[in-house]
Amino acid sequence: MMKKLALAALAALFLPQMASAKVELITNGSFEQNNVADGKKGWVPSGAGLVGWTTSGQSANFYWDPNSGQITGGSNLMYLATPGTADKNDSTLTAYGPFPKTSPDGGDFIMADGDYNFANVLSQTVNGLTVGETYVLNFWQAAGQHFNRTGPTTEQWKVSFGSQTQYSDKFSLKQGEVGPWEYQTMSFVASKTSQVLSFLAVGTPTGQPPISFLDGVSMSAYAPPPVAGVPEPSTWAMMIMGFGAIGGIMRRRPRRALA
């Protein structure tokens, strides 16, 4: 019993105070709420049914020529990819493989053409903000290139929150290379109680489709690391009892006989 009291006293002294729970502000940040069947990709502007998110430039004035493997005209080549389909050859974006089946967040994810002729914004209005408060955005990104294209590419995300804009880390890939999933963290200060969060795939060069991947979008108010507080009188009493118990245990330990 005394030994347990001692451990409790030490825990009260050295363990930091528990941080308050963070409130998640993003709806469907893992992109799991959608209408795309397993084993398929869904065009986000029309058929993906992506809950919580909207896109701009919802043009379908393009077509896929299977003979040349080229996409002609139009805009907004953004797709919801179910696990294992990023490098599946079909009439949508298809990355050089082997590409990871899922991101570290798991499940479905976004793949978007970074060519400015075909890139458009994925956005969500974030509510419940406090003006002047700092908010932390986290997400997973990866990169690739449309199969059968040639030459090196670059890929990254342009991220805007209200009037503030930041860029994710840039991938610089060799032809056909895969940029592995990596975690990104950004901080923004709210200027309104509701602001639009948006992602725009940015890549080079045109005509050699650079592909940006996105998953696990999360945002919450910044919470500083927990700091150990000054022990209260009751804690001091428990500490004293604990140290006393430790002393008693030490005194009761058998002494070794001298040789």
Residue, then its C-alpha position, 0 to 999 in steps of 0.5 A: m500500500m505504501k509503495k502505491l502511495a509513493l508512486a502516486a506522489l511521484a506521478a503527481l509531481f512529475l506528470p504534466q497537467m492533461a491538455s484540454a481536448k481539441v475540437e476538430l473543425i474539418t468535415n470529412g477530412s479523410f474523404e471517406q464520405n463519398n459515392v465512389a465504389d471500391g476499386k474505382k476513381g470518381w471525378v470530384p466535380s460531378g460524381a464523387g459525392l464528396v461530403g463537406w467539400t466543393t470544387s471550382g471550375q467544374s468543366a467536363n469539356f474534355y475527353w480521353d483519347p485512348n489511342s494517344g493517351q492524351i486528355t484534350g480541353g477542359s479543366n479540373l482533373m481531380y479525382l477521389a481514389t479508392p485504395g489501390t487505384a492511384d496507379k490503376n490504368d483507366s480513363t482518369l488520372t493514372a500515376y506511375g506505379p507502384f503507388p501506395k495502396t493508401s496513405p498513412d491516414g488510410g482509405d480513400f484520398i484525393m489525386a489532382d492534376g497540377d498542370y494549371n490548365f487542369a487544376n482547380v480548387l478543393s475547398q471547405t468553409v470552416n465555421g466556429l473560429t475565434v478572431g485572432e486565434t491561431y489554428v493548426l492545419n495538418f494533412w498528408q501529401a504525396a506526388g506522382q506523374h501520369f503514366n507514359r509521360t516523360g521528363p521530371t516534374t514538381e508537385q505541391w499544394k497551394v493552401s489558403f485559409g481566408s486571406q492567408t496562403q502557404y505552400s506545402d513542401k515541394f516534390s522534385l521527381k524524376q520521370g515516373e518517380v513516386g513522391p512518398w506520403e509525408y506529413q504537413t503542418m501549417s498555422f493560420v490566424a483567423s480574421k473572421t468567425s468563418q473562413v474558406l480553406s482551399f487546396l490547389a494542386v500546383g505542378t510543372p511542367t504542363g503537358q506532363p501531368p504532375i499529380s498531387f495527392l491529399d489525405g487526412v486533412s485536420m484543423s483545430a485551435y492551437a493548444p500549447p504543450p501542457v506545463a506541470g503546475v505547482p503542486e497543491p497542499s494535498t499533493w505536497a502531503m502525498m509526496i511526503m507520504g510517498f517519500g516516507a514510504i520509499g524511505g521505509i522500504m529502503r530501511r527494510r531491505p536486507r543488508r548484504a553480509l560483509a565478506 
